[in-house]
Amino acid sequence: LSDYILTDEEEKILIAEPEMAEFSIGDLFDVEKWTYGKNKNWISRYDEYQEGRTPVISGITKNNGVIYYTEDEYDDTEIQQPGLTITTRGEHSGTVFYHDEPFLLLNNVLTLQISNVTKNQQLFLATLIMKLRYGGYNNYPKKETLAADYLQLPIQTDKDNNPILDPDKTYHPNGYIPDWDFMEKYIRAIEKVVIA
């Protein structure tokens, strides 16, 4: 908590107006790896974390989506790797959380897997996904609708502020590349502001 002094670069990032482009969520994320939670009863349930206990994520919107911790055994198909989840049912559908350790899923939640992206970069994306039109009892997020949605992201540019283009068009049909470095630094700067 003592690390809250903004560097000159971080101060500039907070007021920057980067070049932006619209990216399809389906082009950014590993949609084939997204998993819906199942209605499973884990036998052991604990309110507090201890070593050997795995967080169980549900559609609740408190405690980062963790409804309890379990010591039950699970197989490799049930454990989810660190990443984002989104609530898919209920009053708070569309709520997104980041989980920094492996977790198990209950129903009413969907994992949003994305490769080679840091925690801070995922938090940046989570904030934008939360601003999409999902929510309430009539507008639940689903794999198909999320994958077809778009996010406005900062893009990489050269020293003359021209877009740097990816010839393989990995993330965008026009070759735009998300500015992952900007997202990382922006979230870190916001953390410092909150600490201060």
N, C-alpha and C positions, 0 to 999 in steps of 0.2 A: 504493500500500500504506500510505501514511500517513493515509488517510481511514478511520479505524476507531473514532472516538469516536461513541458513540450519542447522538442527540439525545433530549430528554425524550419527544418523540412516538414515536420508535423504541423506546425502552424500554417505553412503554405498549403498543405494538403487539405486542411479543414476549410479553407476558403477557395480552393481550386475549382475551376469549372472545366473538367476534362471533356475531351471529345467522347460522345456516347453513340452507341448503336443498340438496336433491338436484337436480342438473341433468343432463339427458341429454347425452352427448357429441355425439350427432347434432344437438341443438339449438344447441350452442355452436360447433361446428366446421363448416367448409365441406366436408362429406363428399364432395360431387360432385367436388371438386378434389383429393381424395386420390389419390396415384399409387403403384402398385407398381413396384419396380425390375425391370429386365430383365437377362437374362444376356447382357451385352455385353462384348466384349473391347476395351478402350481400348489403343491401341498404345503410346503414350508413358506411362511410369509412373515417378514420382519419389517418394522418401521424404520430401522436404522441400518446403515451400511456397516459391515465388518468384512475383513478379508475372507474370501471364499463365498461371499454372497453376490448374486448377480442382480442388477436392477431389472425390474419388469416394467415396461412402458405401456401405458394405456392412453385412452383419449382424454384423460383429465388434463387440466391446464394449470395445475399447481405443481410445485416440486419438480419442475422440468419434465413433467409427464410421468415421473416415477410413482407408481401406485404402491409398490412394496419391493422388498428384496427377497430372493429365494436362494436356498441351498440345494434345491432339487437338481438332479442330473438332467442333462439335456443332450441332444445330439447335434451334430454340426449343421444340420439344416435349420435348427431353431435359433441358434445364436446369430446376432447381427453385429457387424463391425461398427466402430465409431462413425457417426455421421448424423444426418438430419432425419427427423420424423415429422409427419404432419397428421393432425387429427382429422379423421375422415367422416365422423358422424357427430351429431349433437349440436348443442347451442354454440359451442366454441370450435366448430369445424373450421379448418384452415389455419389453426395455430401450429407454428413450427418451432421445434426445439433442436438444439445440437447436443449430442451425447459424446463425451470424450473417452468412453470405455465401452467394451462389448456389452450388449444388452439383449433381453428377451422381449417379445412383443405379445400383447393381448389384442383383442379385437378393437376396431374403431381407430386404427392407426396404420400408417403406411410409411415405410422407410424411403428415403430419397438418396440413393447412392450416387456419388460422384467421385471420380478417380483423380489422384494427384493434386488435391486441393487441400490447403491447410485449414485448421480450425477457424482462424480469423476470416479467411476467404469464404468459408461456409457460413459463418455468422453474417457476413455481408449479404450473401445470397438469401439466407433465411429471412432477413429483414424485408427484402424485396418480395419474396414469395408471400409473406404475411400481408403485404399490401394488395395482393390480387383480390379478385371479387368474391372469393370463397368466404363462407360463414353462415351461421344460423342453421335452421332446420331444412331449408329449401335449396341450398346451394353447396352440396358436399363436393370436396375435391376427389377426383378419381385419376388413375394413371393416365387415361386417355386425354382428359381435359387439361391436366397439369402439363403433360408432354407437349401439348399444342399451344400452351400459353407462352408469352414473351416477357423477358426482363430487359429493362434499359440498363446497360452496363458501360463503364468506362472502357475505352479501347486503347491499345498500345499505339503510340505515335512516334514519329522521328523528331529530330531537333527542330524541324520546320513545322511541326504540328500536323504533318500528313499521316494518315493511317498507315501502319505497318501491316502488310497483307501476307497471309499464309497461303502459299500456292496449293497446299493440300486441302484448304478450306475445312479444317478440323472442326471449328466451332460455328462457322457462319458461311452461308452460300456465297457471300462476297469476299470471304477471306479475312474478315476482321478478327482480331485476337483480343480477348478480354484482357484488361490491364490488371492481372492478378496482383502485381506488386502494389499498385495504388490501393486495391481493396484491403490488402494486408496492412498497409501503413495507416489507412483511414480508420480501420477498426482499432488498431493500437492507439492512435491518437484519441479516439473517442473514449477508450478505456481510461486514459490518463485524465481526460476532462472529468469523467465521472468520479474517479478517485479524488481529484482535487475538490 
